[in-house]
Amino acid sequence: LEEPDDWLRYGNPWEKARP
């Protein structure tokens, strides 16, 4: 899993994982 900060930035951890 990504850092909690990334979740807040992208809204969802999967958003970042998906192009």
The first five atom37 places (N, CA, C, CB, O) and aatype in JSON, in Angstrom:
{
  "aatype": [10, 6, 6, 14, 3, 3, 17, 10, 1, 18, 7, 2, 14, 17, 6, 11, 0, 1, 14],
  "atom_mask": [
    [1, 1, 1, 1, 1],
    [1, 1, 1, 1, 1],
    [1, 1, 1, 1, 1],
    [1, 1, 1, 1, 1],
    [1, 1, 1, 1, 1],
    [1, 1, 1, 1, 1],
    [1, 1, 1, 1, 1],
    [1, 1, 1, 1, 1],
    [1, 1, 1, 1, 1],
    [1, 1, 1, 1, 1],
    [1, 1, 1, 0, 1],
    [1, 1, 1, 1, 1],
    [1, 1, 1, 1, 1],
    [1, 1, 1, 1, 1],
    [1, 1, 1, 1, 1],
    [1, 1, 1, 1, 1],
    [1, 1, 1, 1, 1],
    [1, 1, 1, 1, 1],
    [1, 1, 1, 1, 1]
  ],
  "atom_positions": [
    [[0.84, -1.21, 0.0], [0.0, 0.0, 0.0], [0.87, 1.25, 0.0], [-0.95, 0.01, 1.23], [2.02, 1.24, 0.45]],
    [[0.29, 2.31, -0.52], [1.04, 3.56, -0.59], [0.96, 4.29, 0.75], [0.51, 4.46, -1.73], [0.24, 3.88, 1.66]],
    [[1.71, 5.38, 0.85], [1.67, 6.2, 2.07], [0.29, 6.82, 2.23], [2.75, 7.31, 2.02], [-0.37, 7.12, 1.24]],
    [[-0.16, 7.01, 3.47], [-1.47, 7.64, 3.74], [-1.59, 8.99, 3.04], [-1.68, 7.81, 5.25], [-2.67, 9.38, 2.6]],
    [[-0.47, 9.71, 2.95], [-0.48, 11.02, 2.3], [-0.88, 10.89, 0.84], [0.91, 11.69, 2.41], [-1.62, 11.72, 0.31]],
    [[-0.39, 9.83, 0.19], [-0.7, 9.61, -1.22], [-2.2, 9.39, -1.39], [0.09, 8.41, -1.78], [-2.8, 9.83, -2.38]],
    [[-2.8, 8.68, -0.41], [-4.23, 8.41, -0.49], [-5.0, 9.71, -0.49], [-4.69, 7.52, 0.68], [-5.97, 9.87, -1.23]],
    [[-4.54, 10.66, 0.34], [-5.24, 11.94, 0.44], [-5.02, 12.74, -0.84], [-4.76, 12.74, 1.67], [-5.92, 13.46, -1.28]],
    [[-3.83, 12.62, -1.42], [-3.51, 13.39, -2.63], [-4.32, 12.9, -3.82], [-2.0, 13.29, -2.95], [-4.93, 13.68, -4.55]],
    [[-4.33, 11.58, -3.99], [-5.01, 11.01, -5.17], [-6.45, 10.64, -4.86], [-4.26, 9.77, -5.68], [-7.22, 10.3, -5.76]],
    [[-6.83, 10.71, -3.56], [-8.19, 10.38, -3.19], [-8.32, 8.89, -2.88], [0.0, 0.0, 0.0], [-8.92, 8.51, -1.88]],
    [[-7.76, 8.04, -3.76], [-7.81, 6.59, -3.54], [-6.46, 5.98, -3.9], [-8.95, 5.94, -4.37], [-5.83, 6.41, -4.87]],
    [[-6.01, 4.98, -3.15], [-4.73, 4.32, -3.42], [-4.73, 3.65, -4.79], [-4.41, 3.29, -2.34], [-3.68, 3.53, -5.43]],
    [[-5.92, 3.21, -5.25], [-6.03, 2.53, -6.55], [-5.94, 3.53, -7.69], [-7.35, 1.75, -6.64], [-5.49, 3.19, -8.79]],
    [[-6.36, 4.76, -7.42], [-6.28, 5.8, -8.46], [-4.84, 5.95, -8.92], [-6.83, 7.16, -7.93], [-4.56, 6.08, -10.11]],
    [[-3.92, 5.93, -7.94], [-2.51, 6.09, -8.27], [-1.99, 4.87, -9.01], [-1.69, 6.34, -6.99], [-1.19, 4.98, -9.94]],
    [[-2.46, 3.69, -8.6], [-1.97, 2.45, -9.2], [-2.44, 2.35, -10.65], [-2.47, 1.23, -8.4], [-1.71, 1.85, -11.51]],
    [[-3.66, 2.84, -10.92], [-4.19, 2.77, -12.29], [-3.74, 3.98, -13.1], [-5.72, 2.68, -12.27], [-3.81, 5.1, -12.61]],
    [[-3.28, 3.77, -14.33], [-2.82, 4.85, -15.22], [-3.96, 5.75, -15.65], [-2.13, 4.27, -16.45], [-3.74, 6.71, -16.39]]
  ]
}
